[in-house]
Amino acid sequence: MKIDEQILRESGVHGEQWNALHEGYFSDALIARPLIETITRYLSAADADVVADLGGGTGFILRELVEQGITANRIPINLDCSEMQLEAAGQGGVSCIRGMISDFRRSDLVAGDEKHIFFIMRSVLHYFGREGLSSILQHIRQQARTGEMFVHQSACFENSREAQCINRLYLEMGSPKWYPVAEDLLDSMTAARWDVMDITPAPPLKLSSAELGQRYGIDEHDLLRIRSRLMDEFGEMENIFQCTRNGFVAYLQYMIFVGLAV
Ligand SMILES: C[S@@+](CC[C@H](N)C(=O)[O-])C[C@H]1O[C@@H](n2cnc3c(N)ncnc32)[C@H](O)[C@@H]1O
C-alpha cells in the first residue's frame, strides 16, 4: 500500500477529528512536554533559520513552540501530505507546505546556502514500513547540511518480541506501518549519517480496539478475530497488548532521538 493510499484510508480521523483521537494524545501539552523540552534544549543552541516539522499533522508541536517563544526569529514550517490535516492546522504563525517527506527538497524550505534548518518529527517514521525506514532517514539526511539537527519522537520497542507483537497487530489490520526495536532504529540513524547524541523516553500512546476499528475501518467481529490471533501467538504483554471486556488495548512506546548530521 502506497503512502497516499494509507493517508486516504485514515482520512476519517484526519483534520478536525485528529486532535481528539487516542484520548487527545496528539493535542496534549503535558504529553508533548518531553519532546518540546528536548527540542528547546537543542534549538536554543542551534544556528537555525527554519524549524521544519516533517509530517507535522495539525501543527500542534510547532504551535506549542511558537507560543512558548522557542521559534522566535525562526520560520516554523509544517510539511505534511494530508490536505485535511493542513486545513485543520490553520495558521497560528506556522507556514504549511503540502508535500511528501520522501520527495521534499531542502530548497522547498529555505532559499540559498546560508540558511540552516532544524528538523523535527513526531510519530511518522512508522508510515514508511520496514523497507522504507533506512531510505527515508537517508533522504532527510541528504536534505540536511552537516551540523544540522533532527529531533524525532518515534514509536519503537525495547525488544523484538514487543515489536513483533505490535507489528503483527498492524499486519492483521492490513496496515503497512512498521515499528522497529529502539536499538535497530539507532543503527539505522547511524547508518544514514545521523550521529545520535541523545535518546530519551516519551509517553506511550494507548490504542483501544474501538479507536483502531474507527481509524482503519475494521468491524467488531474482525477486531475480536485479531485479538484471538494475537493472544494465541503472544498472550497478554504488560504495557504492550492487553485484553479488555469488549476488545483490547495496545500501546505504542516512544523514544525521542536527537540526531546530528555528520
Ligand atoms: C501520526 S500523525 C502525527 C502528526 C504530528 N506529527 C503530531 O505529532 O501531531 C502522522 C502525520 O504524518 C503525515 N504523513 C505520513 N506520511 C507522510 C509522508 N510520506 N509525507 C508527508 N506527510 C506524511 C500524515 O498525514 C499525518 O499528519
The ligand as a Gaussian input file, in Angstrom:
#p B3LYP/6-31G(d) Opt

LIG

0 1
 C        0.524000      10.155000      13.437000
 S        0.350000      11.644000      12.573000
 C        1.405000      12.717000      13.526000
 C        1.115000      14.169000      13.311000
 C        2.025000      15.128000      14.081000
 N        3.415000      14.857000      13.827000
 C        1.747000      15.086000      15.567000
 O        2.564000      14.569000      16.306000
 O        0.672000      15.548000      15.966000
 C        1.308000      11.378000      11.130000
 C        1.265000      12.529000      10.144000
 O        2.241000      12.264000       9.145000
 C        1.713000      12.594000       7.882000
 N        2.453000      11.770000       6.912000
 C        2.556000      10.427000       6.894000
 N        3.343000      10.033000       5.897000
 C        3.740000      11.156000       5.253000
 C        4.575000      11.413000       4.128000
 N        5.165000      10.422000       3.452000
 N        4.772000      12.681000       3.738000
 C        4.182000      13.707000       4.417000
 N        3.400000      13.533000       5.492000
 C        3.178000      12.276000       5.909000
 C        0.234000      12.281000       7.992000
 O       -0.530000      12.994000       7.059000
 C       -0.060000      12.688000       9.431000
 O       -0.486000      14.035000       9.519000

